[in-house]
Amino acid sequence: MVRVKICGITNAADALAAIDAGANLLGFNFYERSPRHIDEAEAAKIRRQLPKKIEAVGIFVNAPPADVANVCKSLRLDAAQLHGDESPQTVAEIARSHTVWKAFRVEPDFRLETLDEYPGASAFLFDAAHTGQYGGTGRTTDWDVARRAAVGHRIILAGGLNVENVAAAVRIVRPYAVDVASGVESKPGKKDHGRMLEFVQEVRRGERK
């Protein structure tokens, strides 16, 4: 089953609605420049309300490894998603104590061999490439590159996914998981509860084809 991650959760109402819609994972963005930024105290309040079956993921951009580890431990996060320019050494350091997902901004000429340089990562998130932005661009990732990567790696497909295209993305790429933020929002940081439900339904429809 393709797992569904709703990213950029900023309030408890959206978190619970995402769970009701069928999401498996919720993402909390600790990157201060993101319009979906949440502070640790607020994330902790939401975290305490989540059922055990729901996994919580922290999003970090070029944060010091010690800071990432501290937040993961404090909030009992299930994974740290590193969405910046973190080196293989940084990923390996954090992976010694926490599950790490390494994100890449993927263009058509992305070298799949790059993934082998990050043995510490348990999964790789493919996002759309956009200069100066670390995710949340609403742009579509190159699905062909993701499809080829998914043959031998655990790939989380992000970038420009929405109700209209996610079934096709699942059918073509066959990823481990899909990740959506702006595609199910009424405005940055505020989720559209109806679109979250439609999104999950479309993921399941794509699986059946």
Summary of the structure (lengths in Angstrom):
residues: 209
radius of gyration: 15.6
end to end distance: 12.8
largest distance: 43.6
contacts: 703
relative contact order: 0.17
helix: 37%
strand: 22%
